[in-house]
Amino acid sequence: MKKLKQFIQDEKGGSLVFVSISMVVLLASVGLIVDFGKLYVVKADLQKTANAAALSGAQELMNDASKVEEVVEIILDEHGQQDILETTEINMDQDVTVVLNEEVPLFFSKMFGFENVEVPVRAKAELIRGQNEKVTPIGIKEEEINYDEEYTLISYLRSCQDEEIVFRGLSLEGVSDDFVNNLRNGYVGEIINPKVTWFNKETAADIFDTKEGEIIYIPIIRYTNGSSNVIIEGFEHFKITKVEKPANMTSRSNFSIVGEFIKVEDRIRLIE
């Protein structure tokens, strides 16, 4: 009888130890779940902020780097996360990357020696250029443009209506310039001493005919001292809807390109 009593007491003691250990494991598991849940929520919130900062900053990629940084900081400030910016990587006219990193304090995980965990996030936004980032060698003077409204780009100098803009042919690569090839395929490379150039309008009209529905990338120009030399001050995206030309087109006949200018922010996307 004494042995049986001792056996029962030993079993009770063993059960108590087992239950105690199980409770510790259960509480630790719950604690870890709570901490990891907290980290998940923080990471999701940081990612949304980084995405917003990158997308907003990308709208200034055709302005200057300081403007991109200013916009990124404004967005972070609005979200109360201006102190966790790690880096802003800027490639002008191409993309901007925003990296945030916040040190998050833990609660239950402290019992395992983990007091804080760094939560890094990264967002990259890029400009989507017309015709694979290639420049179309025609220039227009800077004007106040209403996006998503129909405009007519005309190839001749005359008094324009409100929604008409004169365009001129441009030489973009110096003495070796091949206007027709650049017009057909787009120009990629360093722009060297840009200037207004004569071009065969019949050939140009035929090339633009093949580009209906495409988005082209047009330089915005400013003339210098009345000469043919120009300064390129920016670029605009223009979607071609149709080309209007006379039935008996010649090398000197005038023609028009009808379409609409596209907002830069509509040509931005997140890629990371």
Wavefront OBJ file of the C-alpha trace (Angstrom):
o trace
v 0.000 0.000 0.000
v 2.798 2.402 0.844
v 4.433 1.712 -2.484
v 1.198 2.420 -4.309
v 0.766 5.675 -2.407
v 4.319 6.722 -3.201
v 3.789 5.846 -6.862
v 0.658 8.018 -7.038
v 2.462 10.916 -5.379
v 5.365 10.581 -7.821
v 2.922 10.570 -10.746
v 1.249 13.729 -9.436
v 4.625 15.414 -9.116
v 5.602 14.407 -12.637
v 2.312 15.690 -14.024
v 2.790 19.005 -12.271
v 6.239 19.386 -13.813
v 4.882 18.453 -17.255
v 1.996 20.931 -16.958
v 4.374 23.663 -15.803
v 6.713 23.072 -18.739
v 3.765 22.960 -21.154
v 2.468 26.278 -19.824
v 5.875 27.898 -20.288
v 6.107 26.584 -23.861
v 2.541 27.688 -24.602
v 3.102 31.202 -23.224
v 6.389 31.482 -25.136
v 4.659 30.413 -28.348
v 1.866 32.922 -27.847
v 4.440 35.603 -27.093
v 6.400 34.846 -30.239
v 3.207 34.927 -32.303
v 2.352 38.334 -30.849
v 5.834 39.698 -31.545
v 5.933 38.334 -35.092
v 2.461 39.694 -35.713
v 3.673 43.090 -34.591
v 6.672 42.876 -36.951
v 4.387 41.919 -39.849
v 2.127 44.924 -39.263
v 5.097 47.299 -38.962
v 6.692 45.946 -42.152
v 3.440 46.311 -44.116
v 3.035 49.900 -42.890
v 6.651 50.753 -43.754
v 6.297 49.229 -47.227
v 3.236 51.376 -47.968
v 5.159 54.480 -46.893
v 8.214 53.540 -48.965
v 6.009 52.892 -52.012
v 4.321 56.280 -51.641
v 7.660 58.067 -51.227
v 9.218 56.354 -54.258
v 6.203 56.997 -56.512
v 5.985 60.646 -55.460
v 9.725 61.182 -55.817
v 9.705 59.623 -59.295
v 7.419 62.411 -60.508
v 10.390 64.775 -60.129
v 12.938 62.610 -61.970
v 12.910 64.992 -64.921
v 13.450 67.983 -62.619
v 16.523 67.640 -60.378
v 17.821 65.331 -57.658
v 17.270 67.830 -54.827
v 13.595 68.057 -55.762
v 13.283 64.259 -55.694
v 14.824 64.151 -52.215
v 12.567 66.982 -51.028
v 9.407 65.182 -52.145
v 10.532 61.900 -50.556
v 11.161 63.676 -47.246
v 7.753 65.374 -47.391
v 5.981 62.030 -47.824
v 7.941 60.464 -44.967
v 7.175 63.453 -42.754
v 3.460 63.137 -43.516
v 3.612 59.503 -42.363
v 5.662 60.366 -39.272
v 8.570 58.240 -40.450
v 11.131 60.837 -41.491
v 13.736 59.504 -39.043
v 13.962 55.986 -40.487
v 15.117 56.877 -44.005
v 18.277 54.883 -44.682
v 19.019 55.839 -48.302
v 17.481 57.482 -51.350
v 19.103 56.248 -54.559
v 18.369 58.493 -57.550
v 19.057 57.894 -61.236
v 17.779 61.031 -62.931
v 15.341 60.461 -65.819
v 15.232 56.768 -64.846
v 14.305 55.650 -61.326
v 14.376 56.337 -57.597
v 14.809 53.827 -54.759
v 13.751 54.509 -51.165
v 15.113 52.322 -48.351
v 13.613 52.549 -44.847
v 14.829 50.729 -41.745
v 13.075 50.836 -38.376
v 14.265 49.232 -35.146
v 11.202 47.654 -33.532
v 11.198 46.807 -29.780
v 9.904 43.345 -28.849
v 8.045 42.274 -25.711
v 7.782 38.522 -25.187
v 10.914 37.714 -27.196
v 13.016 39.505 -24.577
v 12.990 36.321 -22.515
v 15.012 34.721 -25.315
v 17.448 37.610 -25.528
v 15.847 39.466 -28.457
v 15.012 42.999 -27.413
v 14.878 44.743 -30.810
v 14.656 43.696 -34.456
v 15.461 45.825 -37.510
v 12.723 45.892 -40.158
v 14.085 47.045 -43.557
v 11.896 47.783 -46.604
v 12.756 48.900 -50.122
v 10.682 50.514 -52.878
v 11.823 51.411 -56.393
v 9.807 53.416 -58.922
v 10.788 54.049 -62.529
v 9.690 56.264 -65.380
v 8.162 54.447 -68.314
v 9.327 56.210 -71.425
v 7.697 56.283 -74.847
v 9.311 53.964 -77.411
v 11.642 52.305 -74.881
v 13.149 55.556 -73.566
v 14.210 56.713 -77.032
v 14.013 60.389 -77.980
v 12.035 61.463 -81.050
v 14.069 64.216 -82.805
v 11.389 66.899 -82.953
v 11.206 69.812 -80.540
v 8.460 72.081 -79.261
v 8.742 75.335 -77.319
v 7.703 75.228 -73.694
v 4.002 75.999 -73.320
v 1.313 75.527 -70.715
v 0.017 72.064 -71.566
v -3.238 70.474 -70.449
v -2.725 66.753 -70.181
v -5.125 64.220 -71.681
v -6.559 66.823 -74.074
v -6.197 66.647 -77.833
v -3.421 68.713 -79.386
v -2.220 69.132 -82.947
v 1.517 69.418 -83.561
v 2.004 71.297 -86.818
v 5.123 71.280 -89.005
v 4.916 74.884 -90.192
v 5.251 78.339 -88.708
v 2.052 80.320 -88.497
v -0.284 81.803 -85.942
v -1.484 78.855 -83.851
v -4.843 78.125 -82.316
v -5.036 77.278 -78.593
v -4.551 73.546 -79.154
v -1.919 73.782 -81.877
v 1.839 73.669 -81.297
v 4.578 74.087 -83.896
v 7.243 71.386 -83.926
v 10.694 71.588 -85.518
v 13.116 68.886 -86.623
v 16.146 68.502 -84.350
v 19.726 67.379 -84.864
v 20.670 65.565 -81.648
v 24.084 63.988 -82.273
v 26.198 66.697 -83.881
v 27.713 66.471 -87.364
v 27.050 62.722 -87.607
v 23.317 63.173 -87.076
v 21.005 60.843 -89.012
v 17.600 62.501 -88.644
v 15.607 59.897 -90.568
v 17.076 56.961 -88.625
v 16.560 58.762 -85.314
v 12.976 59.572 -86.262
v 12.245 56.009 -87.297
v 13.984 54.200 -84.429
v 14.360 56.841 -81.715
v 17.644 58.286 -80.450
v 19.532 56.889 -77.464
v 22.795 58.476 -76.405
v 24.344 61.772 -75.427
v 22.642 64.776 -76.990
v 25.387 66.881 -78.608
v 24.897 70.544 -79.545
v 21.204 70.216 -80.438
v 19.924 72.471 -83.190
v 16.947 72.944 -85.476
v 17.400 71.103 -88.771
v 15.598 70.843 -92.103
v 13.936 67.504 -92.841
v 12.059 65.856 -95.668
v 8.449 66.250 -94.584
v 7.107 63.557 -96.890
v 9.459 60.992 -95.358
v 8.709 62.228 -91.842
v 4.949 62.046 -92.371
v 5.253 58.462 -93.636
v 7.297 57.506 -90.549
v 4.812 59.121 -88.159
v 2.034 57.245 -89.969
v 3.568 54.001 -88.708
v 3.626 55.320 -85.118
v -0.110 55.846 -84.614
v -1.042 54.653 -81.125
v 2.536 54.921 -79.849
v 3.873 57.217 -77.118
v 6.871 59.283 -78.201
v 9.339 61.231 -76.062
v 9.640 64.843 -77.265
v 12.269 67.429 -76.217
v 11.092 70.810 -74.933
v 13.383 73.435 -76.452
v 14.388 77.062 -75.973
v 15.968 79.017 -78.823
v 19.256 80.847 -78.199
v 19.962 84.270 -79.718
v 17.785 83.687 -82.758
v 20.120 80.973 -84.140
v 19.340 77.377 -84.992
v 20.985 76.244 -81.745
v 18.600 75.279 -78.974
v 18.713 74.321 -75.320
v 16.718 71.262 -74.245
v 14.905 72.129 -71.035
v 12.905 68.966 -70.541
v 10.800 66.316 -72.232
v 7.137 65.449 -72.655
v 5.334 62.214 -73.486
v 2.949 62.454 -76.445
v 0.559 59.728 -77.622
v -0.080 59.838 -81.377
v -3.668 59.196 -82.447
v -3.444 60.159 -86.119
v -1.390 61.975 -88.762
v -3.009 64.505 -91.082
v -1.320 65.210 -94.428
v -2.341 66.334 -97.940
v -3.151 63.744 -100.587
v -0.291 64.907 -102.801
v 2.418 65.005 -100.138
v 5.870 66.308 -101.131
v 9.153 66.874 -99.300
v 8.057 70.433 -98.506
v 4.371 69.829 -97.779
v 3.205 70.490 -94.263
v 1.494 67.907 -92.092
v 0.115 67.592 -88.557
v 0.414 65.051 -85.734
v -2.717 64.739 -83.596
v -2.641 63.263 -80.102
v -2.413 64.081 -76.409
v 0.269 64.739 -73.833
v 0.511 62.124 -71.079
v 1.035 63.019 -67.423
v 4.385 61.906 -66.046
v 2.766 60.360 -62.985
v 0.679 58.151 -65.295
v 3.943 56.805 -66.717
v 5.455 55.668 -63.413
v 5.425 52.190 -61.946
v 6.806 50.323 -58.947
v 9.341 47.674 -59.942
v 10.488 46.586 -56.447
l 1 2 3 4 5 6 7 8 9 10 11 12 13 14 15 16 17 18 19 20 21 22 23 24 25 26 27 28 29 30 31 32 33 34 35 36 37 38 39 40 41 42 43 44 45 46 47 48 49 50 51 52 53 54 55 56 57 58 59 60 61 62 63 64 65 66 67 68 69 70 71 72 73 74 75 76 77 78 79 80 81 82 83 84 85 86 87 88 89 90 91 92 93 94 95 96 97 98 99 100 101 102 103 104 105 106 107 108 109 110 111 112 113 114 115 116 117 118 119 120 121 122 123 124 125 126 127 128 129 130 131 132 133 134 135 136 137 138 139 140 141 142 143 144 145 146 147 148 149 150 151 152 153 154 155 156 157 158 159 160 161 162 163 164 165 166 167 168 169 170 171 172 173 174 175 176 177 178 179 180 181 182 183 184 185 186 187 188 189 190 191 192 193 194 195 196 197 198 199 200 201 202 203 204 205 206 207 208 209 210 211 212 213 214 215 216 217 218 219 220 221 222 223 224 225 226 227 228 229 230 231 232 233 234 235 236 237 238 239 240 241 242 243 244 245 246 247 248 249 250 251 252 253 254 255 256 257 258 259 260 261 262 263 264 265 266 267 268 269 270 271 272
